[in-house]
Amino acid sequence: MESEQAAHIFSALGQPTRLEILKLIAPHSRGENPRGLPAGEIGEALDLPPATLSFHLKDMNYKSLVVTRREGRKIYYRANLEVLLNTLDELITHVLEPAGAA
């Protein structure tokens, strides 16, 4: 992962609502068969209007922070843990890199 891509992801996480969404869905994103949470439950739990939630989820999906799965009329969201871990790894690598060694 390049630094620019990591910065793009961190910019998305700089928005408090998106962090709250990730905190809510992360426990439903782990395990052998992660189910995720439907958008309606996310909005209800965080008291977000549908348009606001849709705006944030669309951006998070565009930046690969979430993975979606359709089940009937519902769309389930789960955190893309691989992207999050790779981004953190990039941050750690970048921070620990000696000055001037870019």
Secondary structure as UniProt FT lines:
FT   HELIX           3..13
FT   HELIX           16..25
FT   HELIX           26..28
FT   STRAND          37..38
FT   HELIX           39..46
FT   HELIX           50..62
FT   TURN            63..64
FT   STRAND          66..71
FT   TURN            72..73
FT   STRAND          74..79
FT   HELIX           81..96
FT   TURN            99..100
//
